[in-house]
Amino acid sequence: MAIIEPLRTDIDHPGEIKKHSGVVRLWHWLNLLIIIGSLLTVLLNSTLFDVKHNSSYVQQQLQTSGVSVTAQQAKSVAHGLEDKVWDIHIYFGYALVALFLFRLIAEFFQPGRQRFFSKLKDAYRDYRARSQRSTPALHDLTVKSLYLIFYILLAIMALTGLFMAFDEELGINKATSHSIKDFHGFCMYLILIFIAVHIVGVLLAERKEGKGIVSDMINGGNIENES
């Protein structure tokens, strides 16, 4: 089995399909939509609304209409268009923060065996108990560790995004704000890597013994294992 494939069944109870509460499933799919929307705004601003390319385009179009503007004025218009998209990006960011807090609070109300940190602790315990030679135990611990990294990245993205959105209110100077922006962007690439790895892992699992793992994240894992 590939180390990045999510496990559909519990390694301590091979015949038992893992359950996912409605709260976690709701968070999972809403989080996916918000991240996609946020990434789309980044893609738009790096392509269609790129200031460098749009500045000359705006200037040319206005000149064609008989309006003469300077390069700086055209650049200001292009910046304005870009800012409109960033405003949407910020709203997606607020939604991401809200969802992260929702997931954090929901963790305390999950059944014991469905709490993420309980699962992580159990995975580490199983790995240690099996003399660190069990492939399924190592596999499970690796997947849980990747999820932990993802949660940490989400927290960083949420915090850095808030710092940028409220930099003036927080008294953050431009140099620091720029550094935060760079770090925010770097973490975005790490999240993209995680998403790619996660999707590949799920696709691999669906082709093997983990078939049905996507439907489990929709129906909660209520389908009985036929094996």
N, C-alpha and C positions, 0 to 999 in steps of 0.2 A: 504494500500500500504506500502511496505517496505521503510524505510526512505532512503535507499541507492540506490533506483531505479531512474535512470535518467528520467526526464519527457520529453515525446515526444512533448507535446503540451504546448502552452503558457497559464499560469493560468489566465491571464487577457483576453485571447481570446481562450477559450477552443476548438473551431473548427479549430484553425490555427496550423498547424504543424510547429515546429521550423525549421528555415533554417540554413544551414551550408555552408559557402562560400567555394569555391574550395581551397583557400589558407589554411584554417583551416583543411579541410579534408586531404589535401596533408600532412600537418604537422602532423596530428594525426597518419596516417598510417606509414609515414616514421619514426616518433618518436617511434612507436611500434617496428618496425624492428630494429632500432638502439639499443633500450633498450634490446630487446631479444638477439641480437648479443653480447652486452656487458655482459649480464648475463651469456651467454654461455661460454665466456672466463673465467669468475670467476668460473663457474662450472667445466670447464676443469682443471683449475689450482688447484682446491681443490680435484680433483679426479685423473684423468689420469696423470696429470703432477705434482702431489704432490711431493715436494722435498724429504721428509722423506722416502717415499716408493720407489721413483725412484732411489735414491742414491744406495740402496742395489741392486736393479735390474740392474742398469748400471754396477756396480762392478761385479756382478755374470755373466752377459752376456759377459763382456770383458775377464773375467777369463776363461770362456768356450772357447773363441776364442784364448786363449793363451796369453792374454795381462794382465799383473799384474798392478793394480792401487790401490792407497790408498783410504780409505774411503773419505778423504777430496777431492781427485781428482774426485771421482765419484760424490760427492756432487756438485762440481763445474759444472760438465756436466749437472746434473739434474737442477741446478739453471739456466744454459744457456737455457735449453729447456723451463723452466717456463718463463724466461724473453722474449722468442720469443712470447709466448701467451700474455704476458702483453703488448708487443708492439702493438699487434692487439687491445687489450683492449684500449690502449691509442688512437689509431686511431678512434675507436668507440666513445671515449670521445670527440675528436675534432669534430666529426660529431654531437654529442649531443649538444655541445656548439653552433655550427653553426645553428642547428635547433632551439635552444632556442632563439638565436638572431633573427632568421628569424621570429619566432612567435611573439617576442616582437615588432619588426618593423611592422609586418603585422597588429598588433593590432590597430595601428594608421590609417590604411587605410581601416579598416572594416566599413561597414555601421553602423550607430549609434546603432541600435538595436542588432547588432551581435557582438559588442565589449564586451569582457568578463567583464571588469570592469563596463560597463554600465549594463550588465545583473546582476552582483553581487549587484550593487546599487539598481536596480529595485527590486531584490528579497528581499533585506533588507527593502526597502520602503513598499513593499506589505505586508511583515510580520508585520511591525509596523502599517500599515494602517488598517489591519484586526484584530486589537486588540490582536495580538499574539495568536489567538485562531484558526486560519485557518490551518488545517492539510496540504493542498496543499502548502500554503505559507511557512510553516515551512520546509516541504519536499524540496521545491525548494531552499530555503536558505541553507539548510544542504548540498545538492548536490553541490551547487555553492561554498560553503565554503571548501568542500573536494577538489574541483578542485583548489581553491586558494592554499591550503596546498600543493597540488601536484606541482604547479608551483614554489612555494617557495623551495620545496625539489629539483626540477630540477636545480634551480639557485644555491643552495648550492652544489649539486653534480658537477655542471659545474665549479664553483669557486674552490672548494677543489681539483678537478681533475687537474685543471690548476696549482694550487699551487704545487701539487706533481710532475707534469710533468716538471715544470720549477723551482724546488726548489733551484738548484744551482745558476741559473741566478738571482733569487730573494733573494739569501742569506739566505735561510731558513735552520736552523740547523737540524740535524738528529732527535733530540728529538721532535722538533716542527713538523717536517715532519711526524713522526710516529703518533703523536696525530691527525694530519690532516687526515692521512690514516684511523685511527680508526673511526673518525667522519664521513668520507666519506663512510666507510663500514656500519656504523650505519644507515646513511640516505638511503643507498641502501636497507636495510631491511624494512625501512618505505615505500619506493617506492613499494617494493614487496607487502606489506600489502595493499597499495592503489590499486595496479593493481588487486589483488585478490578481494578486495571489489568492485571495478569497474566492473569486469567481472561478479561477482555474481549479482550485481545490474542490469546490462544489461540483463543477462539471465532471471532474475525475471521479468523485464519490458517486455521482449519479450513474456513471457507467459501470460501477463495480458494486461492492457489497453495501454501499451507502445509498443505493437507489431509493428515491422517495424523500430525500432530505429536504428538497425544496418544498414539497407539499407539506412536510412536517412543520415548516416555518409559516405555513398558511393555516393549516387545520390544527396545529398544536401538537402533532405527533400522537394523535388518538387512534391511528390505524394500527391494528394489531400486527405484530410481526408474524409472518406465515411460516417461518422456519421452525 
